[in-house]
Amino acid sequence: MAATGTEAKDLENHHNDCFIQLSNPNIAAMKEDVLYHFNLSTSTHDFPAMFGDVKFVCVGGSSSRMNTFIKYVAAELGLDHPGKEYPNICAGTDRYAMYKAGPVLSVSHGMGIP
């Protein structure tokens, strides 16, 4: 369904401001958001700085495969140098592994994805 003139203007303004409308008003009032399974928190990590440039998220099965994948992507994008290691962003948990190279985030949850 197409937006009316006023709705279209509102959507355009929100898009330009990178505004996200939250359905749950309690989320906006939270002092901290803990992503327990990723071992990340808004009080200990700067999410916009860490993930603001991410354009691609690739999900796979094993941690080692996703680490190998991020090294491959980094080489293809010309972002790495010989011997460069990509640390596991979720190192404090055994549920997930997450690696980042430039605009690519490589995530493993141990089960794969169809």
N, CA, C and O atoms as a MOPAC input file, in Angstrom:
PM7 MOZYME 1SCF
protein

 N      0.84000 1    -1.17900 1     0.00000 1
 C      0.00000 1     0.00000 1     0.00000 1
 C      0.88200 1     1.23700 1     0.00000 1
 O      1.82800 1     1.31900 1     0.78200 1
 N      0.59600 1     2.17100 1    -0.83700 1
 C      1.37100 1     3.40200 1    -0.92200 1
 C      1.03500 1     4.32500 1     0.23400 1
 O     -0.09700 1     4.34800 1     0.71900 1
 N      2.02900 1     5.08300 1     0.67100 1
 C      1.81900 1     6.02300 1     1.76400 1
 C      1.16400 1     7.28100 1     1.22500 1
 O      1.38800 1     7.67300 1     0.08000 1
 N      0.34700 1     7.91000 1     2.07000 1
 C     -0.25500 1     9.18600 1     1.68100 1
 C      0.83500 1    10.24600 1     1.70100 1
 O      1.96100 1     9.97000 1     2.11500 1
 N      0.50700 1    11.46800 1     1.25200 1
 C      1.49100 1    12.54600 1     1.20200 1
 C      2.15900 1    12.80100 1     2.53300 1
 O      3.38400 1    12.89900 1     2.60200 1
 N      1.37300 1    12.91200 1     3.59500 1
 C      1.92400 1    13.17700 1     4.93400 1
 C      2.74700 1    11.99400 1     5.41800 1
 O      3.83900 1    12.17200 1     5.95600 1
 N      2.21900 1    10.77600 1     5.22600 1
 C      2.94500 1     9.58000 1     5.65300 1
 C      4.25700 1     9.43000 1     4.89800 1
 O      5.27600 1     9.05600 1     5.48000 1
 N      4.23200 1     9.71900 1     3.61100 1
 C      5.44700 1     9.61500 1     2.80400 1
 C      6.49300 1    10.61000 1     3.29900 1
 O      7.67600 1    10.27900 1     3.38600 1
 N      6.06000 1    11.82800 1     3.62200 1
 C      6.98000 1    12.85400 1     4.12500 1
 C      7.58600 1    12.40700 1     5.45300 1
 O      8.78500 1    12.56700 1     5.68300 1
 N      6.73700 1    11.83700 1     6.33500 1
 C      7.22800 1    11.34200 1     7.62700 1
 C      8.23700 1    10.22300 1     7.43200 1
 O      9.27700 1    10.19800 1     8.09000 1
 N      7.93400 1     9.29300 1     6.52700 1
 C      8.85900 1     8.19100 1     6.26700 1
 C     10.17600 1     8.71300 1     5.71300 1
 O     11.24700 1     8.23800 1     6.09100 1
 N     10.09600 1     9.69000 1     4.81900 1
 C     11.30700 1    10.26800 1     4.23700 1
 C     12.15200 1    10.93100 1     5.32200 1
 O     13.37200 1    10.76600 1     5.34900 1
 N     11.51100 1    11.67300 1     6.20900 1
 C     12.24200 1    12.34000 1     7.29200 1
 C     12.88000 1    11.32000 1     8.22700 1
 O     14.02200 1    11.49800 1     8.65100 1
 N     12.16100 1    10.26400 1     8.54900 1
 C     12.72000 1     9.24400 1     9.42900 1
 C     13.89200 1     8.54300 1     8.76100 1
 O     14.89900 1     8.25600 1     9.40900 1
 N     13.76800 1     8.26700 1     7.47400 1
 C     14.85500 1     7.59700 1     6.75900 1
 C     16.10500 1     8.47600 1     6.73400 1
 O     17.21200 1     7.98900 1     6.96400 1
 N     15.93400 1     9.74700 1     6.46100 1
 C     17.08000 1    10.65400 1     6.39300 1
 C     17.76700 1    10.81400 1     7.74200 1
 O     18.97800 1    11.02900 1     7.79200 1
 N     17.02600 1    10.71400 1     8.82300 1
 C     17.58600 1    10.84800 1    10.16500 1
 C     18.06500 1     9.50800 1    10.70800 1
 O     18.55100 1     9.44000 1    11.83700 1
 N     17.93600 1     8.44100 1     9.92100 1
 C     18.23600 1     7.08100 1    10.38200 1
 C     17.42600 1     6.76700 1    11.63500 1
 O     17.92400 1     6.12000 1    12.55600 1
 N     16.20000 1     7.22000 1    11.66600 1
 C     15.30800 1     7.05600 1    12.80900 1
 C     14.69800 1     5.66400 1    12.78200 1
 O     14.25500 1     5.18800 1    11.73700 1
 N     14.68000 1     5.03100 1    13.91900 1
 C     14.05500 1     3.72600 1    14.04700 1
 C     12.92400 1     3.85400 1    15.05800 1
 O     13.14000 1     4.28700 1    16.19000 1
 N     11.73600 1     3.48200 1    14.65100 1
 C     10.60400 1     3.54900 1    15.55700 1
 C     10.50600 1     2.23300 1    16.31400 1
 O     10.37200 1     1.16800 1    15.71000 1
 N     10.57300 1     2.31000 1    17.63300 1
 C     10.49500 1     1.12200 1    18.47400 1
 C      9.04300 1     0.84400 1    18.83000 1
 O      8.31200 1     1.74400 1    19.24300 1
 N      8.63300 1    -0.40600 1    18.66700 1
 C      7.27400 1    -0.78100 1    19.02300 1
 C      7.09400 1    -0.84800 1    20.53100 1
 O      6.00000 1    -0.60900 1    21.04200 1
 N      8.15200 1    -1.17000 1    21.23100 1
 C      8.10600 1    -1.28600 1    22.68500 1
 C      8.76500 1    -0.05800 1    23.30000 1
 O      9.98600 1     0.07800 1    23.21800 1
 N      7.99400 1     0.84500 1    23.91700 1
 C      8.56800 1     2.07600 1    24.47000 1
 C      9.52000 1     1.82000 1    25.63900 1
 O     10.31700 1     2.69300 1    25.98100 1
 N      9.45100 1     0.65700 1    26.24600 1
 C     10.34200 1     0.33900 1    27.36300 1
 C     11.78500 1     0.19300 1    26.91400 1
 O     12.70600 1     0.42800 1    27.69700 1
 N     11.99300 1    -0.19400 1    25.66100 1
 C     13.35100 1    -0.37500 1    25.14800 1
 C     14.09500 1     0.95600 1    25.11700 1
 O     15.27100 1     1.02100 1    25.47400 1
 N     13.41900 1     2.00400 1    24.69500 1
 C     14.05800 1     3.32200 1    24.62500 1
 C     14.47000 1     3.82200 1    26.01200 1
 O     15.41600 1     4.59800 1    26.13800 1
 N     13.77000 1     3.38300 1    27.03600 1
 C     14.05600 1     3.84100 1    28.39700 1
 C     15.13900 1     3.01100 1    29.09000 1
 O     15.57400 1     3.36000 1    30.18700 1
 N     15.57200 1     1.93200 1    28.46900 1
 C     16.57200 1     1.06100 1    29.09400 1
 C     17.92400 1     1.75900 1    29.16600 1
 O     18.34500 1     2.41000 1    28.21000 1
 N     18.60000 1     1.62300 1    30.30100 1
 C     19.94500 1     2.18500 1    30.44600 1
 C     20.98000 1     1.27900 1    29.79000 1
 O     22.02200 1     1.74200 1    29.32600 1
 N     20.68100 1    -0.01100 1    29.75900 1
 C     21.62800 1    -0.97800 1    29.20200 1
 C     20.85500 1    -2.08500 1    28.50400 1
 O     19.81700 1    -2.52900 1    28.99500 1
 N     21.35300 1    -2.52400 1    27.37100 1
 C     20.78800 1    -3.65400 1    26.65100 1
 C     21.87500 1    -4.71800 1    26.58900 1
 O     22.92000 1    -4.51000 1    25.97300 1
 N     21.62900 1    -5.84900 1    27.22300 1
 C     22.60500 1    -6.92800 1    27.28100 1
 C     22.22100 1    -8.00500 1    26.27200 1
 O     21.12400 1    -8.56100 1    26.32900 1
 N     23.12800 1    -8.28900 1    25.35800 1
 C     22.95300 1    -9.38000 1    24.40300 1
 C     23.73600 1   -10.56600 1    24.96100 1
 O     24.85900 1   -10.84500 1    24.54100 1
 N     23.12100 1   -11.24700 1    25.90400 1
 C     23.77200 1   -12.27100 1    26.71800 1
 C     24.49900 1   -13.32300 1    25.88400 1
 O     25.66700 1   -13.61200 1    26.14300 1
 N     23.83600 1   -13.89000 1    24.90400 1
 C     24.43900 1   -14.98600 1    24.14000 1
 C     25.61300 1   -14.54500 1    23.27000 1
 O     26.41600 1   -15.37400 1    22.84100 1
 N     25.71300 1   -13.23900 1    23.01000 1
 C     26.84900 1   -12.71400 1    22.25400 1
 C     27.93200 1   -12.16000 1    23.17200 1
 O     29.00800 1   -11.78900 1    22.70200 1
 N     27.66400 1   -12.10000 1    24.47300 1
 C     28.58200 1   -11.50600 1    25.45000 1
 C     28.87700 1   -10.04700 1    25.08800 1
 O     30.01600 1    -9.58900 1    25.17300 1
 N     27.82500 1    -9.32800 1    24.68200 1
 C     27.93800 1    -7.92300 1    24.32000 1
 C     26.89400 1    -7.12800 1    25.10000 1
 O     25.83200 1    -7.65000 1    25.44000 1
 N     27.20000 1    -5.87900 1    25.37400 1
 C     26.27900 1    -5.01400 1    26.09900 1
 C     26.46600 1    -3.58100 1    25.64500 1
 O     27.56800 1    -3.18500 1    25.26600 1
 N     25.40600 1    -2.80900 1    25.67900 1
 C     25.51100 1    -1.41000 1    25.30100 1
 C     26.30800 1    -0.60300 1    26.31300 1
 O     26.74700 1     0.50500 1    26.00600 1
 N     26.50300 1    -1.13900 1    27.51800 1
 C     27.30400 1    -0.41300 1    28.50900 1
 C     28.79200 1    -0.69600 1    28.37100 1
 O     29.60900 1     0.06600 1    28.88900 1
 N     29.15900 1    -1.76400 1    27.69100 1
 C     30.57200 1    -2.12300 1    27.54600 1
 C     31.07000 1    -2.06400 1    26.10600 1
 O     32.27600 1    -2.13100 1    25.86500 1
 N     30.16400 1    -1.94100 1    25.15700 1
 C     30.53400 1    -1.91900 1    23.74300 1
 C     29.81900 1    -0.77200 1    23.03300 1
 O     28.67000 1    -0.45900 1    23.34400 1
 N     30.50000 1    -0.15800 1    22.09200 1
 C     29.92000 1     0.91400 1    21.29100 1
 C     29.42100 1     0.29800 1    19.98400 1
 O     30.16700 1     0.20600 1    19.00900 1
 N     28.16100 1    -0.11900 1    19.97100 1
 C     27.60700 1    -0.82300 1    18.81700 1
 C     27.69400 1    -0.02600 1    17.51900 1
 O     28.07000 1    -0.59500 1    16.49400 1
 N     27.36000 1     1.27900 1    17.51800 1
 C     27.48400 1     2.01800 1    16.25500 1
 C     28.92300 1     2.03400 1    15.72500 1
 O     29.13600 1     1.93300 1    14.51700 1
 N     29.89400 1     2.15800 1    16.60700 1
 C     31.29400 1     2.15200 1    16.16900 1
 C     31.70800 1     0.76800 1    15.68400 1
 O     32.45400 1     0.64100 1    14.71400 1
 N     31.22300 1    -0.26500 1    16.35900 1
 C     31.60900 1    -1.63100 1    16.00400 1
 C     30.92200 1    -2.12700 1    14.73200 1
 O     31.54400 1    -2.78700 1    13.90000 1
 N     29.63700 1    -1.80500 1    14.58800 1
 C     28.84600 1    -2.42100 1    13.53000 1
 C     28.19500 1    -1.43300 1    12.56600 1
 O     27.44400 1    -1.84600 1    11.68200 1
 N     28.46400 1    -0.15400 1    12.71700 1
 C     27.81300 1     0.86000 1    11.89300 1
 C     28.10400 1     0.76100 1    10.41000 1
 O     27.30200 1     1.21600 1     9.59500 1
 N     29.23400 1     0.17600 1    10.04400 1
 C     29.59300 1     0.06500 1     8.62800 1
 C     29.26800 1    -1.29900 1     8.02200 1
 O     29.58800 1    -1.54700 1     6.85900 1
 N     28.64200 1    -2.18100 1     8.78900 1
 C     28.35000 1    -3.53500 1     8.30300 1
 C     27.29500 1    -3.48600 1     7.20400 1
 O     26.22500 1    -2.90100 1     7.37000 1
 N     27.62300 1    -4.11700 1     6.07700 1
 C     26.69900 1    -4.19900 1     4.95300 1
 C     26.29900 1    -5.63100 1     4.64900 1
 O     25.26600 1    -5.87700 1     4.02500 1
 N     27.11900 1    -6.57300 1     5.09100 1
 C     26.86100 1    -7.98000 1     4.81300 1
 C     27.06400 1    -8.79400 1     6.08000 1
 O     28.05600 1    -8.61500 1     6.78600 1
 N     26.13000 1    -9.68500 1     6.36700 1
 C     26.25100 1   -10.61000 1     7.49000 1
 C     26.17200 1   -12.01300 1     6.90100 1
 O     25.18400 1   -12.37400 1     6.26100 1
 N     27.21400 1   -12.79300 1     7.12100 1
 C     27.26700 1   -14.16600 1     6.62400 1
 C     27.23500 1   -15.10100 1     7.82100 1
 O     28.04500 1   -14.96900 1     8.73900 1
 N     26.30200 1   -16.04400 1     7.81500 1
 C     26.11700 1   -16.96100 1     8.93600 1
 C     26.46600 1   -18.36200 1     8.48500 1
 O     26.07100 1   -18.79500 1     7.40200 1
 N     27.21200 1   -19.07100 1     9.32300 1
 C     27.60200 1   -20.43600 1     9.00000 1
 C     27.65900 1   -21.29800 1    10.23700 1
 O     27.33000 1   -20.84700 1    11.33400 1
 N     28.07400 1   -22.53000 1    10.06500 1
 C     28.03000 1   -23.51000 1    11.13800 1
 C     29.14800 1   -23.43600 1    12.15300 1
 O     28.89300 1   -23.17800 1    13.33000 1
 N     30.36800 1   -23.65200 1    11.73300 1
 C     31.44700 1   -23.77000 1    12.72000 1
 C     32.23200 1   -22.46900 1    12.86400 1
 O     32.34400 1   -21.67800 1    11.92700 1
 N     32.76400 1   -22.27500 1    14.05000 1
 C     33.56000 1   -21.09300 1    14.34500 1
 C     34.80000 1   -21.03400 1    13.45900 1
 O     35.13900 1   -19.97700 1    12.92600 1
 N     35.47000 1   -22.16300 1    13.30400 1
 C     36.70300 1   -22.16600 1    12.50600 1
 C     36.41200 1   -21.85900 1    11.03700 1
 O     37.20600 1   -21.18600 1    10.38000 1
 N     35.28900 1   -22.34300 1    10.52100 1
 C     34.94200 1   -22.06100 1     9.12900 1
 C     34.63700 1   -20.57900 1     8.93800 1
 O     35.00800 1   -20.00100 1     7.91600 1
 N     33.97000 1   -19.96000 1     9.90000 1
 C     33.64600 1   -18.54200 1     9.77600 1
 C     34.89300 1   -17.67900 1     9.94800 1
 O     34.98100 1   -16.59800 1     9.36700 1
 N     35.85100 1   -18.14400 1    10.73700 1
 C     37.12200 1   -17.43900 1    10.86400 1
 C     37.89200 1   -17.52300 1     9.54700 1
 O     38.45700 1   -16.53000 1     9.08800 1
 N     37.91200 1   -18.69200 1     8.95300 1
 C     38.56000 1   -18.86800 1     7.65300 1
 C     37.86800 1   -18.00900 1     6.59800 1
 O     38.52500 1   -17.40200 1     5.75200 1
 N     36.54000 1   -17.96300 1     6.65500 1
 C     35.77400 1   -17.17000 1     5.70300 1
 C     36.11200 1   -15.68300 1     5.82000 1
 O     36.28500 1   -15.01500 1     4.80100 1
 N     36.20900 1   -15.15200 1     7.04000 1
 C     36.47900 1   -13.71800 1     7.19900 1
 C     37.88500 1   -13.38200 1     6.71400 1
 O     38.11200 1   -12.29400 1     6.18600 1
 N     38.82300 1   -14.29800 1     6.88700 1
 C     40.17300 1   -14.07800 1     6.35900 1
 C     40.14400 1   -14.04400 1     4.83300 1
 O     40.82300 1   -13.22600 1     4.21200 1
 N     39.36000 1   -14.93000 1     4.23700 1
 C     39.20800 1   -14.95200 1     2.78000 1
 C     38.58800 1   -13.64500 1     2.29100 1
 O     39.07700 1   -13.04200 1     1.33500 1
 N     37.51100 1   -13.20800 1     2.94700 1
 C     36.82800 1   -11.97000 1     2.55300 1
 C     37.77900 1   -10.78500 1     2.67900 1
 O     37.84700 1    -9.93700 1     1.78900 1
 N     38.51000 1   -10.73100 1     3.78500 1
 C     39.44700 1    -9.62400 1     3.99600 1
 C     40.50100 1    -9.58400 1     2.89300 1
 O     40.85500 1    -8.51000 1     2.40700 1
 N     41.00000 1   -10.75300 1     2.50000 1
 C     41.98800 1   -10.80800 1     1.42300 1
 C     41.37300 1   -10.35000 1     0.09600 1
 O     42.00000 1    -9.60200 1    -0.65400 1
 N     40.15500 1   -10.79700 1    -0.19100 1
 C     39.48000 1   -10.41200 1    -1.43300 1
 C     39.20000 1    -8.92000 1    -1.48800 1
 O     39.23200 1    -8.31700 1    -2.56000 1
 N     38.92300 1    -8.31800 1    -0.32300 1
 C     38.64000 1    -6.88000 1    -0.26700 1
 C     39.90100 1    -6.03700 1    -0.10000 1
 O     39.83300 1    -4.80800 1    -0.07900 1
 N     41.05000 1    -6.69900 1     0.01900 1
 C     42.31400 1    -5.98600 1     0.18100 1
 C     42.45900 1    -5.34200 1     1.55500 1
 O     43.11800 1    -4.31100 1     1.68800 1
 N     41.85500 1    -5.93600 1     2.57300 1
 C     41.86500 1    -5.35800 1     3.91800 1
 C     42.89600 1    -5.97300 1     4.85300 1
 O     43.15600 1    -5.43000 1     5.92700 1
 N     43.47900 1    -7.08600 1     4.46300 1
 C     44.37300 1    -7.76600 1     5.40100 1
 C     45.83000 1    -7.65400 1     4.99000 1
 O     46.16300 1    -7.16300 1     3.91200 1
 N     46.66900 1    -8.11500 1     5.86900 1
 C     48.08500 1    -8.25500 1     5.57300 1
 C     48.50200 1    -9.62900 1     6.09100 1
 O     47.83400 1   -10.17700 1     6.96800 1
 N     49.58300 1   -10.19500 1     5.57300 1
 C     49.97300 1   -11.56600 1     5.95600 1
 C     50.03400 1   -11.76100 1     7.47000 1
 O     50.63800 1   -10.96900 1     8.19300 1
 N     49.39900 1   -12.82400 1     7.92500 1
 C     49.42000 1   -13.17400 1     9.34400 1
 C     48.40900 1   -12.43200 1    10.19900 1
 O     48.36700 1   -12.64500 1    11.41100 1
 N     47.59800 1   -11.57400 1     9.61200 1
 C     46.62400 1   -10.82500 1    10.41000 1
 C     45.59000 1   -11.77700 1    10.99200 1
 O     45.06300 1   -12.64700 1    10.29900 1
 N     45.31500 1   -11.59900 1    12.25900 1
 C     44.29600 1   -12.39700 1    12.94200 1
 C     43.06000 1   -11.54300 1    13.15900 1
 O     43.16300 1   -10.33700 1    13.38300 1
 N     41.90900 1   -12.16000 1    13.09300 1
 C     40.64400 1   -11.49200 1    13.33800 1
 C     40.07100 1   -12.06700 1    14.63400 1
 O     39.65400 1   -13.22500 1    14.66700 1
 N     40.04700 1   -11.26500 1    15.69900 1
 C     39.58800 1   -11.78400 1    16.98900 1
 C     38.09300 1   -12.07800 1    16.98400 1
 O     37.32300 1   -11.45200 1    16.25700 1
 N     37.70600 1   -13.03100 1    17.79900 1
 C     36.30300 1   -13.37600 1    17.98800 1
 C     35.65900 1   -12.28800 1    18.83900 1
 O     36.00100 1   -12.14100 1    20.01200 1
 N     34.74000 1   -11.53300 1    18.27000 1
 C     34.06500 1   -10.46000 1    18.98700 1
 C     33.26000 1   -11.01200 1    20.16400 1
 O     33.06700 1   -10.31700 1    21.16200 1
 N     32.79600 1   -12.24200 1    20.05600 1
 C     31.99900 1   -12.89300 1    21.11400 1
 C     32.84500 1   -13.87200 1    21.91800 1
 O     32.36000 1   -14.93400 1    22.30700 1
 N     34.09100 1   -13.52900 1    22.16800 1
 C     35.02900 1   -14.46200 1    22.80500 1
 C     34.61100 1   -14.90400 1    24.20200 1
 O     35.05400 1   -15.95700 1    24.66000 1
 N     33.78200 1   -14.14400 1    24.88500 1
 C     33.38600 1   -14.49300 1    26.24900 1
 C     32.27800 1   -15.52600 1    26.33500 1
 O     31.81800 1   -15.83900 1    27.43400 1
 N     31.83900 1   -16.06200 1    25.21100 1
 C     30.77300 1   -17.05900 1    25.21900 1
 C     31.13900 1   -18.19600 1    24.28300 1
 O     31.91100 1   -18.01700 1    23.34200 1
 N     30.58000 1   -19.36100 1    24.55000 1
 C     30.84400 1   -20.49600 1    23.65700 1
 C     29.66100 1   -20.75500 1    22.71700 1
 O     29.68200 1   -21.71400 1    21.94500 1
 N     28.63500 1   -19.90600 1    22.77800 1
 C     27.45200 1   -20.09700 1    21.94300 1
 C     27.64500 1   -19.57800 1    20.51700 1
 O     27.13900 1   -20.16900 1    19.56300 1
 N     28.36900 1   -18.48800 1    20.37800 1
 C     28.52800 1   -17.84400 1    19.07800 1
 C     29.98500 1   -17.45400 1    18.86000 1
 O     30.75700 1   -17.31400 1    19.80900 1
 N     30.33700 1   -17.28400 1    17.61000 1
 C     31.60900 1   -16.68500 1    17.23800 1
 C     31.27600 1   -15.61900 1    16.20800 1
 O     30.41000 1   -15.82000 1    15.35700 1
 N     31.96000 1   -14.49100 1    16.28300 1
 C     31.68000 1   -13.38700 1    15.37400 1
 C     33.00000 1   -12.72700 1    14.99500 1
 O     33.80800 1   -12.38400 1    15.85900 1
 N     33.20600 1   -12.55500 1    13.69700 1
 C     34.42200 1   -11.93900 1    13.18500 1
 C     34.01500 1   -10.83000 1    12.22600 1
 O     32.97800 1   -10.91800 1    11.56900 1
 N     34.83500 1    -9.78600 1    12.14800 1
 C     34.50200 1    -8.65700 1    11.29100 1
 C     35.72100 1    -8.22300 1    10.49400 1
 O     36.82400 1    -8.10500 1    11.02600 1
 N     35.50000 1    -7.99200 1     9.22000 1
 C     36.52300 1    -7.42200 1     8.33900 1
 C     35.82900 1    -6.38800 1     7.46600 1
 O     35.01000 1    -6.73900 1     6.61700 1
 N     36.14800 1    -5.12700 1     7.66800 1
 C     35.49700 1    -4.06000 1     6.90200 1
 C     33.99400 1    -4.12100 1     7.06600 1
 O     33.49800 1    -4.14400 1     8.19200 1
 N     33.25000 1    -4.14900 1     5.95200 1
 C     31.79100 1    -4.13500 1     6.03200 1
 C     31.16000 1    -5.52300 1     6.16300 1
 O     29.94500 1    -5.66800 1     6.02800 1
 N     31.98200 1    -6.54100 1     6.42700 1
 C     31.46900 1    -7.91000 1     6.47500 1
 C     31.55900 1    -8.46600 1     7.89700 1
 O     32.60100 1    -8.40300 1     8.54900 1
 N     30.44100 1    -9.00700 1     8.34700 1
 C     30.36800 1    -9.66400 1     9.64900 1
 C     30.14500 1   -11.14700 1     9.38800 1
 O     29.22000 1   -11.52400 1     8.67000 1
 N     30.99000 1   -11.97900 1     9.97000 1
 C     30.93100 1   -13.41500 1     9.79200 1
 C     30.54800 1   -14.02400 1    11.14300 1
 O     31.28100 1   -13.88600 1    12.12200 1
 N     29.39400 1   -14.69700 1    11.18700 1
 C     28.85300 1   -15.18700 1    12.46100 1
 C     28.62600 1   -16.68400 1    12.40000 1
 O     28.14700 1   -17.20800 1    11.39400 1
 N     28.96600 1   -17.36400 1    13.46800 1
 C     28.71200 1   -18.78400 1    13.58900 1
 C     27.88800 1   -19.03800 1    14.84000 1
 O     28.16500 1   -18.47700 1    15.90000 1
 N     26.88200 1   -19.87800 1    14.71400 1
 C     26.13600 1   -20.29200 1    15.89100 1
 C     26.19300 1   -21.80300 1    16.07600 1
 O     25.44800 1   -22.37000 1    16.87600 1
 N     27.07100 1   -22.43700 1    15.34100 1
 C     27.33600 1   -23.85600 1    15.55300 1
 C     26.40500 1   -24.80700 1    14.84300 1
 O     26.63600 1   -26.01600 1    14.88600 1
 N     25.36100 1   -24.32500 1    14.19000 1
 C     24.39900 1   -25.22600 1    13.56600 1
 C     24.27700 1   -25.03900 1    12.06600 1
 O     23.71100 1   -25.89400 1    11.38500 1
 N     24.78500 1   -23.96500 1    11.54900 1
 C     24.60500 1   -23.68300 1    10.13300 1
 C     23.26800 1   -23.01200 1     9.88400 1
 O     22.50500 1   -22.76100 1    10.81800 1
 N     22.99500 1   -22.73100 1     8.65600 1
 C     21.74700 1   -22.06700 1     8.28300 1
 C     21.35200 1   -22.56200 1     6.90100 1
 O     22.22200 1   -22.73200 1     6.04600 1
 N     20.07000 1   -22.79800 1     6.65600 1
 C     19.67000 1   -23.29700 1     5.34900 1
 C     19.85800 1   -22.26000 1     4.25800 1
 O     19.56500 1   -22.52900 1     3.09300 1

